Amino acid sequence: MSTRTEQIMYVQTPEFARHMERVAEVTDATSRLNVLPFGDTVGRAELLSVVFGGPLPESVTVYPPFFTECGLHTAFGERVFVNQGCTFMDRGGIRIGDDVMIAPKASLITGGHPLPLAERRAYLSLAPIVIEDDVWIGAGATVTQGVTVGAGAVVAAGAVVTRDVPARTLVAGVPARVVRTIG
């Protein structure tokens, strides 16, 4: 089990069955969202409200296509911009601060499976992701469970973030490492 695991959800349980019902509901909503004409802002807002369990703050922009398995465990700050093709696997919880920019095809993944083969299909390990204020996540970057990205940090395109990112730093690579501080 990962040291970043805060919650375990066993597969053969009523909780997991309810989760899978939500996955089906949200997949239906995102499927419809992702084929709407871009100009249908009313339809987009309605479907995003279904996905996230209520209306988003007016200053939040989420461009389709967008993918999530739950939606109910994501909290947005003000003036957040999520570009096209992003995936938020949020069962473990995602909190996004103010003035965050998330580039195309970025992924925020709060869950995983245990490494031992005998346990791999038995449960999900979950831990929240926290994206603090003024963060920029580059195109195609992945942030994994249990990670906090500090205020003012930049995650370079294609980076895979498996550890906390200090505030006001640039991280890059696989796994992501601090490249430099940001003045």
LUMDREN-174773 format. One record per atom (N, C-alpha, C): residue in one letter; x, z, y. Coordinates in steps of 0.02 Angstrom, whole numbers, plus 32768, in hexadecimal, padded with zeros to 4 digits. Each point is the difference from the previous one (the first is absolute). Layout:
! residues N
AXZY
...
This chain:
! residues 183
M802A80007FC5
M7FD68000803B
M802C8000803E
S7FEE7FDA8032
S80267FFA803E
S800080418027
T8037800E8022
T8002803C802A
T7FD37FF7803D
R7FEB7FC4800E
R7FD47FF38039
R7FB680057FED
T7FF1800B7FC2
T7FBB80047FEA
T7FE08040801C
E7FC77FF88020
E7FDA80398018
E7FBF80077FD9
Q7FEB7FCB7FDF
Q7FC080007FDD
Q80077FD37FC3
I7FDE80137FCB
I7FFD7FD67FC4
I7FB67FF17FF3
M7FF27FC27FF0
M7FBC7FEC7FED
M80057FE27FBA
Y7FE480247FD0
Y80017FE87FBB
Y7FCD7FC87FF8
V80127FD07FD6
V7FD77FC47FF8
V7FBF800D7FDB
Q800180267FCC
Q7FC4800B7FD7
Q7FD7803B801B
T7FEB7FFC8040
T7FDA8037801F
T7FC77FE4802A
P7FCD8029800D
P7FCA7FEA802D
P801B7FF08046
E803280258017
E801D7FF18042
E801C7FB98003
F80237FEB7FCC
F801C7FBD7FFE
F7FC87FCC7FFB
A7FCC800F7FDA
A7FC67FD27FFB
A7FE07FF68045
R7FF980368027
R7FE47FFB8044
R802F7FD7802C
H8041800C7FF8
H80327FD98026
H7FF97FB67FF1
M7FF87FEF7FC1
M7FF97FB97FED
M7FBF7FE1801B
E7FCB80288005
E7FC37FE78021
E800E7FEF8049
R8025802C8022
R80137FF38046
R802C7FC28004
V802F7FF87FD1
V802B7FC57FFF
V7FD67FC17FFD
A7FCD7FFF7FD6
A7FD47FC57FFA
A7FDB7FF48042
E7FE68035801F
E7FDC7FF9803F
E802D7FE48037
V803C801B8005
V802E7FEB8035
V801B7FBA7FF2
T800D7FF17FC1
T80187FBC7FF0
T7FCC7FCD8013
D7FC180107FF5
D7FCA7FD38015
D80007FF8804C
A800680378024
A7FFF7FFD8049
A803D7FDB801B
T803C800C7FE5
T803B7FDD8019
T7FFE7FB67FEC
S7FE37FF17FC7
S7FF97FB97FED
S7FD57FDA8033
R7FCA80208016
R7FD67FE18033
R80237FFF8044
L802380368011
L80268003803F
L80337FC78004
N80227FF47FCA
N80387FD28000
N7FEC7FB68001
V7FBF7FF27FFB
V7FE97FBA8006
V7FD47FF4803D
L7FF580348029
L7FDA7FF7803E
L80247FD28030
P7FDB7FDA8027
P80227FDC8037
P80228033802E
F803C7FF18017
F8025802F8028
F7FDA8017803E
G7FD87FD4801C
G7FDA8010803D
G7FC5802F7FF5
D7FEF800D7FC2
D7FC6802C7FF2
D801680498006
T800A8016803E
T80188045800C
T7FCD80347FED
V7FC07FF08007
V7FCB80307FED
V800080097FB4
G80027FCA7FDB
G800280047FB7
G803E80247FE8
R80397FF28020
R803E80217FED
R7FFB804C800B
A7FE580138039
A7FF980488010
A7FD180227FCD
E7FCA7FDE7FED
E7FD1801D7FD0
E8022800A7FBC
L80257FCE7FE9
L802180067FBF
L803980328001
L802580038037
L803580338006
L7FE180468000
S7FC58007801C
S7FDD80407FFF
S7FEE80147FB9
V7FED7FD07FD6
V7FF3800E7FBA
V804180147FDD
V80357FDA800D
V8040800C7FE0
V801B80468011
F7FFD80138040
F801F803F8016
F7FCE80398007
G7FC27FF57FEC
G7FCF80368000
G7FE580128044
G80077FD48030
G7FE7800B8043
G80247FD28030
P7FE77FFB803D
P801F7FD28030
P804780158012
L802A7FCE800A
L8045800D8016
L8000800D804B
P80328024801A
P800680068049
P80027FBA801F
E7FE27FF88039
E7FFD7FBE8020
E80447FE1800D
S8033802A8009
S80437FE6800F
S80277FEC7FC1
V7FE280087FC5
V80227FEE7FC1
V7FEE7FB87FEE
T80337FD97FED
T7FF67FBC7FEA
T801A7FF87FB9
V7FD67FE77FD4
V80147FF07FBB
V7FEE7FB77FF4
Y80337FD67FF9
Y7FF57FB97FF3
Y7FFB7FF37FB5
P7FCC7FDC7FEC
P7FFD7FEB7FBA
P80317FC67FF4
P80137FF57FC2
P7FE980257FC6
P801F80467FFF
F7FD9802F7FE5
F801480457FFA
F7FEA80197FBB
F8029802A7FE1
F7FF280177FBD
F8009804C7FFC
T7FD180217FDE
T800680477FF2
T7FD8800F7FC1
E801080387FDF
E7FD980127FC5
E7FCC80358010
C800680228038
C7FD18036800F
C7FE87FFE8048
G802E80058030
G7FEE7FFD8047
G7FEC8042801E
L7FE5802D7FD8
L7FE6803F801B
L803680338011
H803D7FF27FEE
H80368030800A
H80337FE78033
T7FEB7FD1802B
T802B7FE78036
T7FE580198042
A802C801C8029
A7FEE80178043
A802B7FDB8033
F7FDF7FE28031
F80237FD98034
F800280268041
G80397FFC8022
G800680168045
G7FE57FCA802E
E80138005803F
E7FEA7FCF8032
E80347FC78005
R7FE77FC58013
R80297FC5800E
R802D7FED7FC4
V7FE280027FC4
V80237FEB7FC3
V7FF17FB77FF4
F80347FDA7FEE
F7FF87FBA7FF0
F80197FF47FB9
V7FD37FE67FD5
V80107FF07FBB
V7FF87FB47FF9
N80377FDD7FF3
N7FFE7FB77FFD
N7FE87FE87FBB
Q7FFF7FC07FF7
Q7FE37FE07FC4
Q802480107FC0
G7FD980057FCB
G801C80057FBC
G801A80447FEC
C7FED80358024
C801880437FF0
C7FD8801F7FC7
T8021802D7FDC
T7FE180257FC9
T800A804A800C
F7FC980268000
F800380498006
F7FE1801D7FC0
M802980197FD3
M7FE780247FC6
M7FFF80498015
D7FC580178016
D7FFC803F8027
D7FE4803C7FDA
R7FF97FFD7FC0
R7FE180387FDB
R80248042800E
G80417FFE800B
G8027803C800E
G7FFE80158049
G7FE47FD6802C
G7FFA800F8047
G80337FDB802A
I7FE87FDF8034
I802B7FDF8031
I7FEA80178045
R802F80188027
R7FF280128046
R802E7FD6802C
I7FE07FD9802C
I80257FD3802D
I7FF7801A8047
G8037800D8022
G7FFF801A8044
G7FED7FCC8034
D80088013803E
D7FF07FD48039
D80377FCB8009
D7FEA7FC68019
D802E7FCB8015
D802C7FE67FC7
V7FE67FFE7FC4
V80247FE87FC6
V7FF27FB57FF8
M80347FDB7FEF
M7FFA7FB87FF1
M80167FF57FB8
I7FD57FDE7FDA
I800E7FF27FBA
I7FFE7FB47FF7
A80387FE37FEE
A80087FB77FFC
A7FDF7FE47FC1
P7FFB7FBD7FFC
P7FE07FE07FC7
P801F80157FBD
K7FD480077FCF
K8011800C7FBA
K802480417FF4
A7FFA8030802E
A801B80427FF3
A7FD380257FCF
S801D802C7FD9
S7FDA80267FCE
S800E804B8008
L7FCA80278001
L800580498000
L7FE180177FBE
I8029801C7FD4
I7FEB800E7FBB
I8007804A7FF2
T7FC780247FFC
T800280497FF8
T7FFD80177FB8
G7FFC7FD37FD1
G7FFB80147FBA
G80327FDC7FD4
G800A801D7FC6
G802C7FE27FCF
G7FF0801A7FBC
H80287FED7FD0
H7FF780147FBB
H803F80257FE9
P7FF9802D7FCF
P803B80227FE7
P802F7FCF7FDD
L803F800F7FFF
L80327FD57FE2
L7FFD7FFE7FB4
P7FF780397FDD
P80007FFD7FB6
P7FC77FD37FE6
L80137FD47FD3
L7FD07FD07FE5
L7FC380227FE2
A800880377FDE
A7FC880227FDF
A7FCE801C8032
E8014800A803F
E7FD5801D8033
E7FE87FCC8034
R801C7FC67FFF
R7FF77FCF8037
R7FB87FEE800E
R7FD67FFD7FCE
R7FBA7FEF800A
R7FD2803D8001
A801D803B7FFD
A7FD9803E7FFC
A7FE880198044
Y80287FF58034
Y7FED801B8041
Y80237FDB8039
L7FE5800B803B
L801F7FE9803E
L801E803C8023
S803C7FF6801B
S801E8033802B
S7FF57FE98048
L7FEB802F802A
L7FEC7FEE8044
L8022802E8032
A80127FE4803A
A801B80288037
A7FF57FD88040
P7FF280228037
P7FEF7FDD803E
P803B7FDD8021
I7FEE7FCF8029
I80307FDF802C
I7FEB80128047
V803280128029
V7FF4800E8046
V802A7FD08029
I7FDF7FDB802B
I80227FD3802F
I7FF5801F8045
E8035801B801D
E7FF980228040
E7FFA7FCE803A
D7FF78018803C
D7FF47FD7803B
D80397FCE800D
D7FED7FC6801C
D80307FCE8019
D802D7FE27FCB
V7FE87FFD7FC2
V80277FE27FC9
V7FF07FB67FFB
W80337FD97FEE
W7FF87FB97FF2
W80167FF57FB8
I7FD27FE87FD6
I80107FF07FBB
I80037FB47FFA
G803A7FE77FEB
G800C7FB87FFE
G7FDD7FDC7FC8
A80007FBE8004
A7FDE7FD57FD0
A801A800B7FB9
G7FD180077FD3
G801080067FB9
G802080427FED
A80028031802C
A801D80417FEF
A7FCF80267FD4
T801B802C7FD7
T7FD8802C7FD5
T80138048800D
V7FCE8029800C
V800A80488008
V7FDE80217FC5
T8025802B7FDC
T7FE6801E7FC2
T7FE78047800B
Q7FE0801A7FCD
Q7FDF80418003
Q802F80388016
G7FE3802E8026
G8024803B8015
G802F7FF7803B
V80007FC6801F
V802F7FF18036
V7FE1800D8044
T8028801C802D
T7FEF80058047
T80307FD38026
V7FE57FD4802A
V80287FD6802C
V7FFC80208045
G803880188019
G80038026803E
G7FF07FD7803E
A7FEC80238034
A7FEA7FE1803F
A80367FD1801C
G7FEB7FC68015
G802C7FD08020
G802D7FDA7FD1
A7FF9800A7FBE
A802B7FDE7FD0
A7FEB7FB87FF6
V802E7FD97FE4
V7FF27FBA7FED
V80157FF87FB8
V7FD27FE47FD8
V800E7FEE7FBB
V80097FB57FFF
A803C7FE97FEE
A80117FB98002
A7FD67FD97FCE
A7FF87FC0800E
A7FDC7FD37FD3
A801F80047FBA
G7FD480047FCE
G801680007FBB
G801B80417FE5
A80058033802A
A801B80407FEA
A7FCF80217FCF
V801C80297FD3
V7FD980287FD3
V80128049800E
V7FD08024801E
V800C80448018
V7FE980317FCB
T803180247FE4
T7FF380317FCB
T800F80478016
R801C8008803C
R80118042801C
R7FE980038048
D7FF9803C8019
D7FEC80098046
D80307FDC802F
V7FE37FE58036
V80267FDC8032
V8005802C803E
P803C80108017
P8006802A803C
P7FE37FDC803D
A7FE98027802F
A7FE67FE4803F
A80367FD68022
R7FE97FCC8023
R802B7FD68029
R803C7FE47FDB
T7FF47FE97FC3
T80347FDE7FDA
T7FE67FBD7FE7
L802E7FD37FF0
L7FF17FC17FE0
L801680077FB8
V7FD27FF37FD0
V801280007FBA
V7FF67FBA7FE4
A802B7FEE7FD0
A7FFD7FBE7FE1
A801A80057FB9
G7FED7FCF7FD7
G801B7FFA7FBE
G7FD3801A7FC9
V801A7FF97FC3
V7FDD80157FC4
V8030802A7FD6
P7FF880417FFC
P7FD180288028
P801780048049
A7FD0800E802C
A800F80028047
A803280388010
R802F7FEF802B
R8031802F801A
R80037FFA804B
V801380378021
V80077FFE8049
V80397FD18013
V7FF07FD0802C
V80317FD08019
V801E801A8041
R7FD4801A802B
R8017801B8040
R7FC880278020
T801380258034
T7FCD80238027
T7FE87FD18038
I7FC680108019
I7FE27FD88036
I7FFF802B803E
G80207FE68036
G80098027803E
G7FC180138024
